[in-house]
């Protein structure tokens, strides 16, 4: 089977590392910029199916490098899916285009869907400026 080389984004920085959620890292130079547990090379997309279908104990048995606990992982997933309105739609669009094509960012029809969802999120944020909690 021929191995396909993953394209690299134009603004790629091999040393760019961000931890915008506690304990989870996005390192552009590791696992093609996937979300990983801590500073490991273990992407969450490997951990989640095992945790859901077999339990977190099997995750720890399968991956010694897992740098998060069951509580931390479930907290992240809960917070991710706690999104509402256009932010919830954005998550669904991202999941759908990934489901359809792992190379979605290079397909104009998928990019336009993601851009529309992102634009709706920005509009939602703008519409909330100056409003109080619960006021729409």
C-alpha positions in Angstrom: 0.0 0.0 0.0 1.4 3.4 -1.0 1.7 5.8 1.9 0.4 9.3 1.3 2.4 12.1 2.7 0.4 14.6 4.7 0.5 18.1 3.2 2.0 20.8 5.5 0.1 24.1 6.0 1.8 27.2 4.7 2.2 28.8 8.1 3.6 25.6 9.7 6.1 26.1 12.5 7.7 22.8 13.6 8.4 24.2 17.1 4.9 25.8 17.6 3.5 24.2 20.8 0.3 25.3 22.4 -1.6 24.2 25.5 -4.8 26.0 25.3 -6.6 23.3 27.4 -4.9 22.0 30.5 -3.0 18.8 29.9 -3.6 18.7 26.1 -1.0 19.9 23.7 -1.0 20.8 20.0 2.6 20.5 18.7 2.9 21.3 15.0 6.0 19.1 14.7 4.3 16.0 16.2 1.6 13.8 14.9 0.8 16.4 12.2 -0.4 18.9 14.7 -3.0 16.6 16.4 -4.2 17.1 19.9 -2.0 15.0 22.2 -2.0 14.0 25.8 0.6 16.1 27.4 3.9 16.3 25.6 3.6 12.8 24.3 3.1 11.7 20.8 -0.2 10.1 21.7 -3.1 11.7 19.8 -6.6 11.8 21.4 -8.0 10.2 18.3 -6.3 7.0 19.4 -7.4 7.3 23.0 -11.0 8.1 22.6 -12.3 5.0 20.8 -10.6 2.7 23.3 -11.9 4.7 26.3 -15.5 4.6 24.9 -15.6 1.0 23.8 -13.3 -0.7 26.3 -12.9 1.7 29.2 -10.1 3.9 30.4 -8.2 1.1 32.1 -7.6 -0.3 28.6 -6.2 3.0 27.5 -3.6 3.0 30.2 -2.8 -0.7 29.5 -2.4 0.1 25.7 -0.6 3.4 26.0 1.9 4.0 28.8 2.5 7.5 27.4 -1.1 8.6 28.1 -0.6 11.8 30.1 -4.2 12.3 31.1 -6.6 10.7 33.5 -10.1 9.4 32.8 -11.5 12.4 34.7 -9.4 14.9 32.6 -10.4 13.2 29.3 -14.1 13.1 30.2 -13.9 16.7 31.3 -12.4 17.7 28.0 -15.0 15.8 26.0 -17.8 17.2 28.1 -16.6 20.8 27.7 -16.2 20.3 24.0 -19.7 19.0 23.6 -21.2 21.6 26.0 -21.0 24.1 23.1 -24.3 25.6 21.9 -25.8 27.3 18.8 -23.3 28.1 16.0 -20.4 26.7 18.0 -22.1 23.4 18.3 -22.8 23.5 14.5 -19.1 24.2 13.9 -18.1 21.1 15.8 -20.6 19.0 13.8 -19.4 20.5 10.5 -15.7 19.8 11.5 -16.6 16.2 12.5 -18.6 15.7 9.3 -16.0 16.9 6.9 -13.3 14.8 8.7 -15.7 11.8 8.5 -16.1 12.3 4.7 -12.4 13.1 3.9 -9.3 13.2 6.1 -7.9 15.7 3.6 -10.9 18.0 3.8 -8.8 21.2 4.2 -7.7 20.7 0.6 -11.2 20.3 -0.9 -13.0 23.5 -1.7 -16.5 22.1 -1.0 -15.4 21.2 2.6 -13.5 24.4 3.1 -16.5 26.4 2.2 -18.7 24.6 4.8 -16.1 25.1 7.5 -15.6 28.8 6.6 -19.4 29.3 6.7 -19.6 27.7 10.2 -16.6 29.8 11.4 -18.2 33.0 10.0 -21.5 32.2 11.8 -19.5 31.8 15.1 -17.8 35.1 14.6 -21.2 36.8 13.9 -22.6 35.2 17.0 -19.8 36.5 19.1 -20.2 40.0 17.6 -24.0 39.9 18.3 -23.3 39.2 22.0 -21.1 42.3 22.5 -22.4 44.5 25.3 -25.1 42.0 26.3 -25.5 40.3 29.7 -25.6 36.6 30.4 -28.9 35.1 29.2 -29.7 38.1 27.0 -29.7 37.4 23.2 
